[in-house]
Amino acid sequence: MNCNEVTDVRPRYLSGELDSAQAAAMADHLRDCQACARDHQLDMLLRRGILAEAIDASGLESRVRGRIRRGLVLRRAALGAIAAVLIAAIGISLTMRRAADPLYIDAVQDHEDEVVQGKARHWISGEQEIAALAARQGVPKSAIDAVARAGYRIARARLCRLNGRIFLHLVYNDDSHEFSVFLRRADQGEASTTRILRAGSEWVAGLEMPALAALVVTPQRSDAARINGSLRAVL
């Protein structure tokens, strides 16, 4: 056995893993080679020192347990968030079912998709373009201006379909949030009604006038009431 072979198998010799023939060849080489014998002695001393040292695993155990606890807390938090979302979704569903009006359901869903989630849609934002689009749908400019006079800024507009009917979807904002106003020309003979209901985290206000039908979806009930009052005042 030469020096290179001894270097390769020395760790196994120390741990007693060599067979009898290899162990005998290793011992013969160590008796004849002072360099390998010296390295072997150093390895033995290092091994004895490591094995003799008492290892305190309490710190490691504490860190491992801490990470496990944090993982459980995060997992519970995630499950709690999922549960909250499901509860909110169930709340929206039950509230809208009580409303018994698919128009309100579609309005909340459209607001969620296009305003809250910000899904890609084609919007127009110029005031003149919005006024022209409203005119083509038979929506008077006074209705658009009424919401603005209530203290909100118009941000954008597009056409959408709610329960099979085409509405002008207007998005307004102030310094804290955005909300949706859906307008269309009223059908002849529609009765004047006003209804405000809760749908999860949103409030939905419906207004039907002889000249105009409107839906407002907003996170604040005060907005819904104020906008409905502004529209009713000008129509």
ZAMARGU-4260 file (C-alpha; in steps of 0.2 Angstrom, whole numbers, plus 5000, padded with zeros to 4 digits):
<rodrens>
0) 5000/5000/5000 | 5007/5017/4995 | 5005/5034/5002 | 4991/5039/4991 | 4981/5024/4995
5) 4985/5026/5014 | 4978/5044/5013 | 4962/5038/5005 | 4958/5024/5017 | 4965/5032/5033
10) 4948/5039/5039 | 4941/5021/5037 | 4956/5014/5046 | 4952/5025/5061 | 4934/5020/5062
15) 4938/5002/5060 | 4929/5000/5043 | 4944/4991/5034 | 4944/4972/5032 | 4958/4962/5040
20) 4970/4962/5024 | 4968/4981/5021 | 4971/4985/5040 | 4987/4974/5040 | 4993/4983/5025
25) 4989/5000/5032 | 4999/4995/5048 | 5014/4989/5039 | 5015/5005/5029 | 5013/5016/5045
30) 5028/5007/5052 | 5039/5010/5037 | 5033/5028/5033 | 5036/5042/5045 | 5026/5055/5036
35) 5010/5044/5035 | 5013/5039/5053 | 5014/5057/5058 | 4998/5061/5049 | 4989/5046/5056
40) 4994/5052/5074 | 4987/5069/5070 | 4970/5062/5064 | 4969/5051/5080 | 4972/5066/5091
45) 4959/5076/5082 | 4946/5062/5082 | 4949/5059/5101 | 4947/5077/5104 | 4930/5078/5094
50) 4923/5063/5102 | 4928/5068/5120 | 4920/5085/5118 | 4903/5087/5126 | 4890/5093/5113
55) 4877/5105/5119 | 4862/5103/5107 | 4850/5113/5117 | 4853/5129/5107 | 4850/5119/5091
60) 4835/5111/5098 | 4828/5127/5103 | 4830/5135/5086 | 4823/5120/5077 | 4808/5120/5089
65) 4806/5139/5086 | 4806/5137/5067 | 4793/5123/5069 | 4782/5135/5080 | 4784/5149/5068
70) 4779/5137/5053 | 4763/5132/5063 | 4759/5150/5066 | 4761/5155/5048 | 4751/5139/5043
75) 4737/5143/5055 | 4737/5161/5049 | 4736/5156/5031 | 4722/5144/5035 | 4713/5158/5044
80) 4715/5170/5029 | 4708/5156/5018 | 4693/5154/5030 | 4690/5173/5030 | 4690/5173/5011
85) 4678/5159/5011 | 4667/5166/5024 | 4666/5183/5015 | 4662/5174/4998 | 4648/5164/5007
90) 4642/5181/5015 | 4641/5189/4998 | 4632/5174/4990 | 4619/5174/5004 | 4617/5192/5004
95) 4614/5193/4985 | 4603/5178/4986 | 4592/5187/4998 | 4592/5202/4986 | 4585/5190/4973
100) 4591/5201/4959 | 4604/5194/4947 | 4607/5212/4941 | 4615/5216/4958 | 4625/5200/4958
105) 4632/5205/4941 | 4636/5222/4947 | 4646/5216/4962 | 4655/5204/4951 | 4659/5216/4938
110) 4666/5229/4951 | 4676/5215/4958 | 4684/5210/4942 | 4687/5227/4934 | 4690/5238/4949
115) 4696/5228/4964 | 4706/5215/4954 | 4710/5227/4940 | 4708/5214/4926 | 4713/5220/4909
120) 4699/5229/4900 | 4698/5243/4887 | 4693/5259/4896 | 4691/5277/4890 | 4696/5291/4901
125) 4694/5308/4892 | 4679/5318/4898 | 4673/5321/4880 | 4675/5303/4875 | 4665/5298/4891
130) 4652/5311/4887 | 4650/5305/4869 | 4649/5286/4875 | 4636/5291/4887 | 4626/5300/4874
135) 4626/5285/4863 | 4618/5275/4877 | 4605/5288/4881 | 4613/5292/4898 | 4612/5311/4901
140) 4628/5320/4905 | 4619/5328/4920 | 4619/5310/4928 | 4638/5309/4926 | 4640/5327/4933
145) 4629/5324/4948 | 4641/5311/4955 | 4656/5322/4952 | 4647/5336/4961 | 4645/5325/4976
150) 4664/5326/4978 | 4671/5312/4967 | 4682/5312/4952 | 4678/5302/4936 | 4692/5291/4932
155) 4687/5280/4917 | 4672/5272/4908 | 4667/5257/4897 | 4652/5248/4892 | 4648/5231/4901
160) 4633/5219/4902 | 4624/5216/4918 | 4610/5202/4917 | 4609/5204/4899 | 4608/5223/4898
165) 4621/5235/4892 | 4626/5248/4906 | 4638/5262/4905 | 4651/5257/4919 | 4659/5273/4927
170) 4673/5272/4939 | 4675/5287/4951 | 4687/5290/4965 | 4692/5301/4979 | 4708/5302/4989
175) 4705/5285/4997 | 4696/5273/4986 | 4687/5269/4970 | 4669/5264/4967 | 4658/5259/4952
180) 4642/5268/4945 | 4632/5258/4932 | 4620/5268/4922 | 4607/5265/4908 | 4592/5273/4900
185) 4577/5266/4909 | 4563/5256/4901 | 4547/5264/4898 | 4535/5261/4913 | 4549/5256/4925
190) 4543/5261/4943 | 4554/5272/4954 | 4563/5262/4967 | 4578/5264/4979 | 4587/5250/4987
195) 4603/5249/4997 | 4610/5232/5003 | 4626/5224/5009 | 4636/5212/4999 | 4651/5206/5008
200) 4663/5221/5010 | 4653/5231/4997 | 4637/5241/4997 | 4626/5240/4982 | 4613/5254/4979
205) 4600/5252/4966 | 4590/5267/4959 | 4577/5266/4946 | 4569/5283/4939 | 4558/5286/4925
210) 4573/5292/4914 | 4587/5282/4922 | 4592/5265/4930 | 4608/5266/4941 | 4618/5254/4952
215) 4632/5260/4964 | 4645/5248/4971 | 4656/5255/4984 | 4664/5249/5001 | 4656/5263/5010
220) 4637/5265/5013 | 4638/5283/5015 | 4644/5284/4997 | 4630/5274/4991 | 4617/5285/4999
225) 4625/5301/4994 | 4627/5296/4976 | 4609/5290/4975 | 4603/5306/4982 | 4613/5316/4970
230) 4606/5306/4955 | 4589/5308/4961 | 4590/5326/4963 | 4595/5329/4944 | 4583/5316/4936
</rodrens>
